[in-house]
Amino acid sequence: MRRWNGWGEEGITYPVHELAVRFLLERVGPSTPPAPMGLEDLLTRVGEGRVETFPCSTSDPFQRLVHSFGQSFPDWLKFRMGLEFRTPDLVAFPGEEGEVLEIVDAARRERVVLIPYGGGTSVVGHLEVLDYERPVVSVDLSRMKGLLELDERSGVALLEAGATGPQVEMALGERGYTLGHFPQSFQFSTLGGWVATRSSGQFSLKYGKIERLFLGGRLVSPEGLYQVHPHPGAATGLDMKDVILGSEGRMGIITRCLMKVSRVPEKEVVEGALLPDDARGMEAVRLLAQAGVPLTMLRLSLSRETECVLALTAHKWWFGLLERYLEWRKLPSTRALLLFAASGSARDVELALSRVRRVVKGLGGILLGSLPGKRWKRDRFLLPYLRNTLWEMGYGVDTLETAALWEMVPELVTRIEKALEGAYAFSHLSHVYPTGSSIYTTFIFPLSRDPLENLERWRTFKGRASQAIVEGGGVISHHHGVGLDHKPYLEREKGKLGLKVMRGVIKEFDPYGIMNPGKLVE
Ligand SMILES: Cc1cc2nc3c(=O)[nH]c(=O)nc-3n(C[C@H](O)[C@H](O)[C@H](O)COP(=O)(O)OP(=O)(O)OC[C@H]3O[C@@H](n4cnc5c(N)ncnc54)[C@H](O)[C@@H]3O)c2cc1C
């Protein structure tokens, strides 16, 4: 069963060893674990609903409670510490597109606000129930999870939008195919959510961000059913796919997605290497991205992240062994861990990996072989469980992400980490392009027992770092989306006219303002 007040499945934990506790004490400072909020207490805050009947809906207080939150830091303050929150009046669970049409039609007639809900993993406030004057229904797509068609000749699959990562991969895998989209939230996030937020997966270097995989689909809007047909290419004016991508629930409910799929690769190997410093690490990934080496992943933990991740996640004996080995190789204490992956035929994999090994060696790095890659693959969806453990120890964790041109990347990393002074911050580059890279920063800080004080601390960090991002030439989000938290920074990138165009498009699909209002743009 899924945890209602944290990340992941009940019963799965990510314990930290005593070396990690010491590391946190030294780098982040002492902490006092906050008292957890009980489910019964939270349920007493679920008030009377303002609508009684609506298609496919339930007024069950537990469902209304859990559909009030995503996974942003303020969401955690709500379910862990009882920070004030509002709940939807009902939760609808449509089982097929016809029922979604009924729901949207009823909402249009009765002027009910709808918030589409995929896996509830948003980290930027997409799902927050604002102070709407109208009743609110959360529309949970989890019953719509099937593979409807697979066109093997074209390599195109038609899937229902509520399918989670495992459901997508299982259905395609049985036929020998993969979508290749593996965000760290893979276990719970959904196809519709990925499209609506312009998500990116760990293997984006090979398969691309979701926008490269999404070929078309169907959206139920208050103005009716809208369909985007898939074409290998078109010269027919604006691409309407781009209207659905990143729509964040503002224009309608995505019910079906036509996705580009690939054959499951014969072989997939992840290896590790250490570069002597951040500058040479970034040089390695830039060179490889620009050379077009056919890799599946390039993930560079900069030196602060390398140190932190090794301290928090590595086994004591492995950590000690690595330290001794590095001392023996006389590698400086600032070093950047590179994980690189290739997939395809055994020959293609070996060719691609050997090109990385050559670049690493040329820059004075050392190769660690496949052990770090195996550990990463084993734990890649487990790491977020660390957030539960850290919270219970009294530490808050949040992440920020952006993308910028290579010219700006090193300076931007420094700016972001500096803006987070007072927290312990560290970064990695995980989605690289020939022209630039995403930057992903994690920050950890001690929690207070007062939820409002924690909210204020977080707002200060988030505000300073977001400002540093836009002033340093970065985009406010590379893959988490806009939601509520990034909305104030959007104008800097889009301009006033750009925002006006976005509002205009939204209004054409939803003239009644009933689709997730207040998110993305006013
Ligand atoms: C631990 C963790 C790790 C993460 N790692 C990654 C990562 O590696 N890469 C990445 O890109 N993101 C990541 N995220 C962020 C999050 O998982 C993504 O934004 C994801 O795409 C959200 O999908 P979801 O199904 O959970 O959508 P939700 O959170 O339920 O909804 C997000 C938004 O999409 C809208 N929406 C959802 N479904 C539909 C639909 N069918 N039709 C219309 N609108 C819809 C909602 O209204 C909302 O505005 C992570 C989050 C967490 C908590």
The ligand as an SDF file (V2000), in Angstrom:
LIG
                    3D

 53 58  0  0  0  0  0  0  0  0999 V2000
   10.6930   11.4960   -5.6200 C   0  0  0  0  0  0  0  0  0  0  0  0
   10.3630   12.2230   -6.8870 C   0  0  0  0  0  0  0  0  0  0  0  0
   11.1690   12.0790   -7.9780 C   0  0  0  0  0  0  0  0  0  0  0  0
   10.8840   12.7560   -9.1670 C   0  0  0  0  0  0  0  0  0  0  0  0
   11.6870   12.5710  -10.2420 N   0  0  0  0  0  0  0  0  0  0  0  0
   11.3650   13.1540  -11.4230 C   0  0  0  0  0  0  0  0  0  0  0  0
   12.1530   12.9270  -12.5750 C   0  0  0  0  0  0  0  0  0  0  0  0
   13.1460   12.1790  -12.5380 O   0  0  0  0  0  0  0  0  0  0  0  0
   11.7800   13.5250  -13.7320 N   0  0  0  0  0  0  0  0  0  0  0  0
   10.6740   14.3170  -13.8120 C   0  0  0  0  0  0  0  0  0  0  0  0
   10.3620   14.8170  -14.8820 O   0  0  0  0  0  0  0  0  0  0  0  0
    9.9280   14.5740  -12.7160 N   0  0  0  0  0  0  0  0  0  0  0  0
   10.2280   14.0150  -11.5360 C   0  0  0  0  0  0  0  0  0  0  0  0
    9.4510   14.2470  -10.4320 N   0  0  0  0  0  0  0  0  0  0  0  0
    8.2810   15.1400  -10.5420 C   0  0  0  0  0  0  0  0  0  0  0  0
    6.9690   14.4100  -10.9430 C   0  0  0  0  0  0  0  0  0  0  0  0
    7.1030   13.0290  -10.7510 O   0  0  0  0  0  0  0  0  0  0  0  0
    6.6380   14.7220  -12.3870 C   0  0  0  0  0  0  0  0  0  0  0  0
    6.2430   16.0810  -12.4870 O   0  0  0  0  0  0  0  0  0  0  0  0
    5.5310   13.8280  -12.9870 C   0  0  0  0  0  0  0  0  0  0  0  0
    5.5040   14.0550  -14.3600 O   0  0  0  0  0  0  0  0  0  0  0  0
    4.1600   14.0650  -12.3980 C   0  0  0  0  0  0  0  0  0  0  0  0
    3.3310   13.0080  -12.8290 O   0  0  0  0  0  0  0  0  0  0  0  0
    2.0510   12.5570  -11.9950 P   0  0  0  0  0  0  0  0  0  0  0  0
    1.3560   11.5040  -12.7620 O   0  0  0  0  0  0  0  0  0  0  0  0
    2.4070   12.2280  -10.6070 O   0  0  0  0  0  0  0  0  0  0  0  0
    1.1900   13.9000  -12.0510 O   0  0  0  0  0  0  0  0  0  0  0  0
    0.4690   14.6740  -10.8720 P   0  0  0  0  0  0  0  0  0  0  0  0
    1.4500   15.0470   -9.8380 O   0  0  0  0  0  0  0  0  0  0  0  0
   -0.7220   13.9260  -10.4120 O   0  0  0  0  0  0  0  0  0  0  0  0
   -0.0050   15.9820  -11.6380 O   0  0  0  0  0  0  0  0  0  0  0  0
    0.9080   16.9140  -12.1170 C   0  0  0  0  0  0  0  0  0  0  0  0
    0.1910   17.9160  -13.0400 C   0  0  0  0  0  0  0  0  0  0  0  0
   -0.2230   17.2600  -14.2190 O   0  0  0  0  0  0  0  0  0  0  0  0
   -1.6290   17.3500  -14.3770 C   0  0  0  0  0  0  0  0  0  0  0  0
   -2.0970   16.0570  -14.8930 N   0  0  0  0  0  0  0  0  0  0  0  0
   -1.8160   14.8190  -14.4200 C   0  0  0  0  0  0  0  0  0  0  0  0
   -2.4140   13.8880  -15.1790 N   0  0  0  0  0  0  0  0  0  0  0  0
   -3.0940   14.5530  -16.1320 C   0  0  0  0  0  0  0  0  0  0  0  0
   -3.9400   14.1600  -17.2090 C   0  0  0  0  0  0  0  0  0  0  0  0
   -4.1960   12.8850  -17.4740 N   0  0  0  0  0  0  0  0  0  0  0  0
   -4.4780   15.1270  -17.9850 N   0  0  0  0  0  0  0  0  0  0  0  0
   -4.2310   16.4390  -17.7590 C   0  0  0  0  0  0  0  0  0  0  0  0
   -3.4420   16.8640  -16.7530 N   0  0  0  0  0  0  0  0  0  0  0  0
   -2.8930   15.9290  -15.9570 C   0  0  0  0  0  0  0  0  0  0  0  0
   -2.1760   17.6640  -13.0000 C   0  0  0  0  0  0  0  0  0  0  0  0
   -3.3920   18.3650  -13.0560 O   0  0  0  0  0  0  0  0  0  0  0  0
   -1.0620   18.5160  -12.4340 C   0  0  0  0  0  0  0  0  0  0  0  0
   -1.2210   19.8370  -12.8780 O   0  0  0  0  0  0  0  0  0  0  0  0
    9.7320   13.6100   -9.2260 C   0  0  0  0  0  0  0  0  0  0  0  0
    8.9130   13.7350   -8.1110 C   0  0  0  0  0  0  0  0  0  0  0  0
    9.2130   13.0610   -6.9510 C   0  0  0  0  0  0  0  0  0  0  0  0
    8.3120   13.2110   -5.7710 C   0  0  0  0  0  0  0  0  0  0  0  0
  1  2  1  0
  2  3  1  0
  2 52  2  0
  3  4  2  0
  4  5  1  0
  4 50  1  0
  5  6  2  0
  6  7  1  0
  6 13  1  0
  7  8  2  0
  7  9  1  0
  9 10  1  0
 10 11  2  0
 10 12  1  0
 12 13  2  0
 13 14  1  0
 14 15  1  0
 14 50  1  0
 15 16  1  0
 16 17  1  0
 16 18  1  0
 18 19  1  0
 18 20  1  0
 20 21  1  0
 20 22  1  0
 22 23  1  0
 23 24  1  0
 24 25  2  0
 24 26  1  0
 24 27  1  0
 27 28  1  0
 28 29  2  0
 28 30  1  0
 28 31  1  0
 31 32  1  0
 32 33  1  0
 33 34  1  0
 33 48  1  0
 34 35  1  0
 35 36  1  0
 35 46  1  0
 36 37  1  0
 36 45  1  0
 37 38  2  0
 38 39  1  0
 39 40  1  0
 39 45  2  0
 40 41  1  0
 40 42  2  0
 42 43  1  0
 43 44  2  0
 44 45  1  0
 46 47  1  0
 46 48  1  0
 48 49  1  0
 50 51  2  0
 51 52  1  0
 52 53  1  0
M  END
$$$$
